[in-house]
Amino acid sequence: MGRGRHPHRSSTLHAAGSPAEVLTEETARAVFGPESRLIEDPSRAGP
């Protein structure tokens, strides 16, 4: 296993588009589980 690889992460593409289109609560929960949520970063005006 190479550096930077995560053995428990899937290599499946879950969404495609711009960050604003794909970084949603729905995709976060689908990829990381039902307890996941996105937190806005005021310095970047986004998650």
C-alpha positions in Angstrom: 0.0 0.0 0.0 1.4 3.4 -1.0 1.9 6.4 1.1 -1.2 8.6 1.5 -3.5 5.6 0.8 -6.4 4.9 3.2 -7.1 1.1 3.4 -10.7 1.6 4.5 -11.7 4.1 1.8 -13.5 3.2 -1.3 -12.2 4.3 -4.7 -15.7 4.7 -6.1 -16.7 8.0 -7.7 -19.7 9.3 -5.8 -20.3 12.6 -7.5 -19.0 14.8 -10.3 -19.1 18.5 -10.8 -17.9 21.7 -9.1 -17.1 21.7 -5.4 -20.3 23.7 -4.8 -22.3 21.0 -6.6 -20.8 18.0 -5.0 -19.9 19.1 -1.4 -23.4 18.7 0.0 -24.8 17.2 3.2 -26.3 14.4 1.0 -23.0 13.4 -0.6 -21.1 13.7 2.7 -23.5 11.2 4.3 -23.5 8.9 1.3 -19.7 8.7 1.4 -18.8 9.0 5.1 -22.0 7.8 6.9 -25.2 9.2 8.4 -23.4 11.2 11.2 -21.4 13.3 8.7 -22.0 17.0 8.1 -20.4 19.9 6.4 -19.2 22.9 8.3 -19.0 26.3 6.5 -15.5 27.9 6.6 -16.1 31.7 6.7 -12.6 32.4 5.5 -13.2 30.4 2.3 -17.0 31.1 1.9 -17.7 27.4 1.6 -17.3 24.0 3.3 
